[in-house]
Amino acid sequence: MKKRLVFLLSATFSSIVALAQGNGVAAIEKANSEIQSYIEPITTLFYVICAVVGFIGAVKVYGKWSSGSPDTTRTAASWFGSCVFAVIAVTAIRAFFLGS
């Protein structure tokens, strides 16, 4: 009697787990496809933001350069470095979510 009860409980548990896995896999695949559909527009948006920030940085560096400020090189390097970092970060995040 105990063996039958254990077998019945294990069979019930196994079928519940199998059904839950099927729904879970479908949900994960749906979420994955939705995230992948958002990556392209978000990547484009961040590239545009990087371009705007780069333009603002170029204007600030030009302003310092034309006024003869002694720290123009440092300012240019910091703006350029931040723009390069932003582009690399966006590209890395895109590669992480798309996989290839």
C-alpha positions in Angstrom: 0.0 0.0 0.0 2.8 2.4 0.9 4.6 1.6 -2.4 1.5 2.4 -4.4 1.0 5.7 -2.5 4.7 6.7 -3.1 4.4 5.7 -6.7 1.2 7.7 -7.1 2.6 10.8 -5.5 5.8 10.6 -7.5 3.9 10.1 -10.8 1.6 13.1 -9.9 4.6 15.2 -9.0 6.5 14.3 -12.2 3.5 15.1 -14.4 3.0 18.5 -12.6 6.7 19.3 -13.1 6.6 18.3 -16.7 3.5 20.5 -17.3 5.1 23.4 -15.5 8.3 23.0 -17.5 6.5 23.2 -20.7 4.7 26.4 -19.8 7.9 27.8 -18.3 9.9 27.1 -21.4 7.3 28.8 -23.5 7.3 31.8 -21.3 11.0 32.1 -21.3 11.1 31.8 -25.1 8.4 34.5 -25.4 10.3 36.8 -23.0 13.5 36.2 -25.0 11.9 37.1 -28.3 10.3 40.2 -26.8 13.6 41.4 -25.4 15.3 40.7 -28.7 12.7 42.8 -30.5 13.4 45.8 -28.2 17.2 45.7 -28.6 17.4 47.2 -32.1 15.4 50.4 -31.3 17.1 50.8 -27.9 20.5 50.4 -29.5 19.7 53.0 -32.1 18.3 55.4 -29.5 21.5 55.1 -27.4 23.7 55.6 -30.5 21.8 58.8 -31.1 22.2 59.9 -27.5 26.0 59.2 -27.8 26.1 61.4 -31.0 24.3 64.2 -29.2 26.6 64.0 -26.2 29.6 63.9 -28.6 28.4 67.0 -30.3 27.9 68.8 -27.0 31.4 67.8 -26.0 32.8 69.1 -29.3 31.1 72.4 -28.8 32.5 72.7 -25.2 36.0 71.7 -26.3 35.8 74.3 -29.2 34.7 76.9 -26.7 37.6 76.2 -24.4 40.0 76.0 -27.4 38.9 79.4 -28.8 39.1 81.1 -25.4 42.6 79.8 -24.9 42.0 77.7 -21.8 45.0 75.7 -20.7 43.0 72.5 -19.9 41.6 72.0 -23.4 43.4 68.8 -24.0 42.2 67.2 -20.8 38.6 68.3 -21.5 38.8 66.9 -25.1 40.3 63.6 -23.8 37.6 63.2 -21.2 34.7 63.9 -23.6 36.2 61.6 -26.3 36.8 58.9 -23.7 33.2 59.1 -22.4 31.8 58.8 -25.9 34.0 55.8 -26.8 33.0 54.1 -23.5 29.3 54.8 -24.2 29.5 53.3 -27.7 31.4 50.2 -26.5 29.0 49.7 -23.6 26.0 49.9 -25.9 27.6 47.5 -28.4 28.5 45.0 -25.6 25.0 45.1 -24.1 23.5 44.5 -27.6 25.9 41.6 -28.1 25.0 40.2 -24.7 21.2 40.2 -25.4 21.3 39.1 -29.1 24.0 36.5 -28.6 25.7 37.0 -31.9 
